[in-house]
Amino acid sequence: MRPISAPVPATRFRRMRRSAALRALAQENHLSVGDLIWPVFVRDGVDVVEPVASMPGVNRLSVDRVVKAAEDAAALG
């Protein structure tokens, strides 16, 4: 029995890259600042910072602390 072989095409069609819109759909990854979120948890009290055990680096903040943290975040852009 002889192996079946198909001819190799002379051109490789790039149908997913014809337009900028299709290229954007087929691209690997694109992450921008607008895709990020900032987890903020607010709790009652004054001058309170309480760590969230299941989320290292994330705290529950009292309203006065949230205002200061939001100002700092806005200054960063």
QUITALIN-V243181 format. One record per residue. N is the residue number from 1. SS is DSSP state (helix for helix, strand for strand, loop for the rest). NEAR is the number of other ideal C-beta (glycine too) atoms within 8 Angstrom. D_LAST is the distance of its C-alpha to the last C-alpha in whole Angstrom. Layout:
n={N | N}
ss={SS | SS}
near={NEAR | NEAR}
d_last={D_LAST | D_LAST}
//
This chain:
n={1 | 2 | 3 | 4 | 5 | 6 | 7 | 8 | 9 | 10 | 11 | 12 | 13 | 14 | 15 | 16 | 17 | 18 | 19 | 20 | 21 | 22 | 23 | 24 | 25 | 26 | 27 | 28 | 29 | 30 | 31 | 32 | 33 | 34 | 35 | 36 | 37 | 38 | 39 | 40 | 41 | 42 | 43 | 44 | 45 | 46 | 47 | 48 | 49 | 50 | 51 | 52 | 53 | 54 | 55 | 56 | 57 | 58 | 59 | 60 | 61 | 62 | 63 | 64 | 65 | 66 | 67 | 68 | 69 | 70 | 71 | 72 | 73 | 74 | 75 | 76 | 77}
ss={loop | loop | loop | loop | loop | loop | loop | loop | loop | loop | loop | loop | loop | loop | helix | helix | helix | loop | loop | helix | helix | helix | helix | helix | helix | helix | loop | loop | loop | loop | loop | loop | helix | helix | helix | loop | loop | loop | loop | loop | strand | strand | strand | loop | loop | loop | loop | loop | strand | strand | strand | loop | loop | loop | loop | loop | loop | loop | strand | strand | strand | strand | helix | helix | helix | helix | helix | helix | helix | helix | helix | helix | helix | helix | helix | helix | loop}
near={2 | 3 | 4 | 4 | 4 | 4 | 4 | 4 | 5 | 3 | 4 | 4 | 4 | 6 | 6 | 8 | 7 | 6 | 5 | 5 | 6 | 11 | 10 | 8 | 7 | 7 | 7 | 3 | 4 | 6 | 5 | 5 | 5 | 4 | 5 | 6 | 3 | 5 | 6 | 8 | 9 | 8 | 9 | 4 | 6 | 5 | 7 | 11 | 9 | 8 | 7 | 9 | 4 | 3 | 7 | 3 | 3 | 8 | 8 | 10 | 14 | 13 | 7 | 8 | 11 | 11 | 8 | 8 | 10 | 9 | 8 | 8 | 8 | 7 | 6 | 5 | 4}
d_last={68 | 66 | 62 | 61 | 58 | 56 | 56 | 52 | 51 | 50 | 47 | 44 | 42 | 39 | 38 | 35 | 34 | 35 | 32 | 29 | 28 | 31 | 29 | 26 | 28 | 29 | 27 | 26 | 22 | 19 | 16 | 12 | 9 | 11 | 13 | 12 | 13 | 12 | 16 | 16 | 20 | 21 | 25 | 27 | 28 | 27 | 25 | 25 | 23 | 25 | 25 | 25 | 28 | 27 | 23 | 23 | 20 | 19 | 21 | 22 | 21 | 23 | 21 | 21 | 19 | 16 | 16 | 15 | 13 | 11 | 10 | 9 | 7 | 5 | 5 | 4 | 0}
//
